[in-house]
Amino acid sequence: MRDERGFSLVELIVVIAIISVIGAGAYSMLGLMNGKYAKECATKTQAALSQTRVAAMSKSKGAALYDVYIRIYAESNGSIYVDSVTGHGTSDEVRTTELIGNSKVTVTAVKGRRGTEALDSTVTLGGTTEIIVAFNRADGTFNEVLSSEGGVKETNTYWKKIIFTQGSVEYVLELIPLTGKFSLSRN
């Protein structure tokens, strides 16, 4: 009499194949759960800010107030871009455009007056809304908010935070107007 306990080789291969398919699906979902796209978008924006600040500080002679800046904007398909601009409006203008995110990431920014949060307002990227962050060439601090509607300067109003959200994961780029410094953290 033959002993029929245990698994055959075919059964074992089928079970391993099923576990592999489930594992591959779970691994691909891991990027969505840990905020991979939001982190990538935030770190690329931080790098653009660093490069633009260095450019602002290194080319300070004869410069206009808003000729070195970054512009963060979204296309209609949800792709998020950052333009790093140096020498805006001059014959030496240099503009670098980089894709920093996709439709899985929501970008919002908080603007307000220094030292108070009572009048802070939030702007969400999309449509014609864009975020323009400019540096003061003399001392590297942030310039006041430049409105995307007509380029009007909003007196005593500064960008305070840029927030990158993917699902429940949030990365915050904290901007300090008085010093021009910025830091990235995960909330």
C-alpha positions as CSV (number, residue, x, y, z in Angstrom):
1,M,0.0,0.0,0.0
2,R,1.3,3.4,-1.0
3,D,1.6,6.3,1.5
4,E,-0.3,9.3,0.2
5,R,0.6,11.8,2.9
6,G,2.5,15.1,2.0
7,F,2.6,17.2,-1.2
8,S,3.5,16.4,-4.7
9,L,6.1,18.4,-6.5
10,V,3.4,19.9,-8.8
11,E,1.4,21.1,-5.8
12,L,4.4,22.7,-4.3
13,I,5.3,24.5,-7.5
14,V,1.7,25.9,-7.8
15,V,1.8,27.2,-4.2
16,I,5.1,28.9,-4.7
17,A,3.9,30.5,-8.0
18,I,0.8,31.9,-6.2
19,I,2.9,33.2,-3.3
20,S,5.3,34.9,-5.8
21,V,2.4,36.7,-7.6
22,I,0.9,37.9,-4.3
23,G,4.4,39.0,-3.1
24,A,5.1,41.0,-6.3
25,G,1.8,42.8,-6.0
26,A,2.4,43.6,-2.4
27,Y,5.9,44.9,-3.2
28,S,4.6,47.3,-5.9
29,M,2.0,48.7,-3.5
30,L,4.8,49.3,-0.9
31,G,5.9,52.4,-2.9
32,L,2.4,53.9,-2.6
33,M,2.1,53.2,1.1
34,N,5.4,54.7,2.2
35,G,5.1,57.9,0.2
36,K,7.9,57.2,-2.2
37,Y,6.6,59.7,-4.8
38,A,6.0,62.5,-2.3
39,K,9.5,62.0,-0.9
40,E,11.1,62.1,-4.3
41,C,9.1,65.3,-5.2
42,A,10.1,67.0,-1.9
43,T,13.8,66.1,-2.2
44,K,14.0,67.3,-5.8
45,T,12.4,70.6,-4.8
46,Q,14.8,70.9,-1.9
47,A,17.7,70.3,-4.3
48,A,16.4,73.0,-6.7
49,L,16.1,75.5,-3.9
50,S,19.7,74.8,-2.8
51,Q,21.0,75.3,-6.4
52,T,19.0,78.4,-6.9
53,R,20.1,79.9,-3.6
54,V,23.7,79.3,-4.5
55,A,23.1,80.9,-8.0
56,A,21.5,83.9,-6.3
57,M,24.3,84.5,-3.9
58,S,27.1,84.0,-6.5
59,K,25.7,86.4,-9.1
60,S,24.6,89.4,-7.0
61,K,26.0,92.4,-9.0
62,G,23.4,94.4,-10.9
63,A,20.6,92.0,-10.3
64,A,16.9,92.6,-10.2
65,L,14.9,91.5,-7.2
66,Y,13.1,88.5,-8.8
67,D,15.5,87.3,-11.4
68,V,16.6,84.2,-9.6
69,Y,13.8,81.9,-8.5
70,I,12.2,78.5,-8.7
71,R,8.7,78.0,-10.0
72,I,6.7,74.9,-9.1
73,Y,3.7,74.1,-11.3
74,A,1.5,71.2,-12.4
75,E,0.5,70.3,-16.0
76,S,-3.0,69.2,-16.9
77,N,-2.0,65.5,-16.7
78,G,-0.9,65.9,-13.1
79,S,2.8,65.9,-13.7
80,I,4.6,68.3,-11.4
81,Y,7.6,70.4,-12.6
82,V,10.1,72.8,-11.1
83,D,11.8,75.5,-13.2
84,S,15.0,76.9,-11.8
85,V,15.6,80.3,-13.4
86,T,18.7,82.5,-13.2
87,G,18.9,85.9,-14.8
88,H,15.2,86.2,-15.7
89,G,14.5,88.9,-18.3
90,T,18.2,89.3,-19.3
91,S,20.2,88.0,-22.2
92,D,21.9,85.6,-19.8
93,E,18.7,83.9,-18.7
94,V,19.1,80.2,-17.8
95,R,16.1,78.1,-17.2
96,T,16.2,74.4,-16.2
97,T,13.0,72.4,-16.1
98,E,12.8,69.1,-14.2
99,L,9.9,66.7,-13.7
100,I,9.7,66.2,-10.0
101,G,6.4,64.4,-9.4
102,N,3.3,62.8,-10.8
103,S,-0.5,62.9,-10.2
104,K,-0.1,60.7,-7.1
105,V,1.4,63.7,-5.2
106,T,-0.5,66.8,-4.0
107,V,1.5,69.9,-3.5
108,T,0.3,72.7,-1.2
109,A,2.0,75.8,0.1
110,V,1.4,78.0,3.1
111,K,2.0,81.7,2.9
112,G,1.7,84.4,5.5
113,R,3.4,87.1,7.4
114,R,6.6,86.5,9.4
115,G,6.0,85.8,13.1
116,T,2.3,85.2,12.9
117,E,0.1,82.3,11.8
118,A,-3.2,84.0,12.3
119,L,-3.5,85.2,8.6
120,D,-1.7,82.2,6.9
121,S,-3.4,80.9,3.8
122,T,-2.9,77.7,1.8
123,V,-2.5,77.4,-1.9
124,T,-2.9,74.1,-3.7
125,L,-0.9,73.5,-6.9
126,G,-3.0,72.9,-10.1
127,G,-4.6,74.7,-13.0
128,T,-3.0,78.1,-13.3
129,T,-1.8,78.1,-9.7
130,E,2.0,78.0,-9.3
131,I,4.5,78.6,-6.5
132,I,7.3,81.0,-7.1
133,V,10.1,81.1,-4.5
134,A,12.7,83.8,-5.1
135,F,15.9,84.7,-3.2
136,N,17.3,88.0,-2.2
137,R,20.6,88.3,-4.0
138,A,22.2,90.5,-1.3
139,D,21.8,88.2,1.7
140,G,20.2,84.9,0.5
141,T,16.9,85.4,2.4
142,F,13.6,84.7,0.7
143,N,11.8,87.4,-1.2
144,E,8.2,88.2,-0.6
145,V,5.6,86.1,-2.4
146,L,5.2,87.0,-6.0
147,S,1.6,86.4,-7.1
148,S,1.2,84.1,-10.1
149,E,-1.6,86.4,-11.3
150,G,0.2,89.3,-13.0
151,G,3.5,88.9,-11.0
152,V,2.4,91.3,-8.2
153,K,4.5,91.3,-5.0
154,E,2.5,90.6,-1.9
155,T,4.0,92.9,0.7
156,N,5.3,91.3,3.9
157,T,4.0,87.9,2.8
158,Y,6.4,85.0,2.6
159,W,6.2,81.3,1.7
160,K,6.4,79.4,5.0
161,K,5.9,75.7,4.0
162,I,5.6,73.6,0.9
163,I,3.8,70.3,1.7
164,F,4.0,67.2,-0.5
165,T,1.3,64.7,0.2
166,Q,0.7,61.1,-1.1
167,G,-2.1,59.3,0.6
168,S,-1.6,59.6,4.4
169,V,2.2,60.4,4.0
170,E,3.2,64.0,4.2
171,Y,6.6,65.7,3.6
172,V,7.0,69.3,4.7
173,L,9.7,71.7,3.3
174,E,9.8,74.4,6.0
175,L,11.0,77.8,4.7
176,I,12.5,80.3,7.1
177,P,12.1,83.8,5.5
178,L,14.5,85.7,7.7
179,T,17.5,83.4,7.0
180,G,16.7,81.8,3.6
181,K,17.2,78.4,5.2
182,F,14.9,75.4,4.6
183,S,14.5,71.9,6.0
184,L,12.7,68.8,5.0
185,S,10.8,66.6,7.4
186,R,8.2,63.8,7.3
187,N,5.0,64.3,9.2
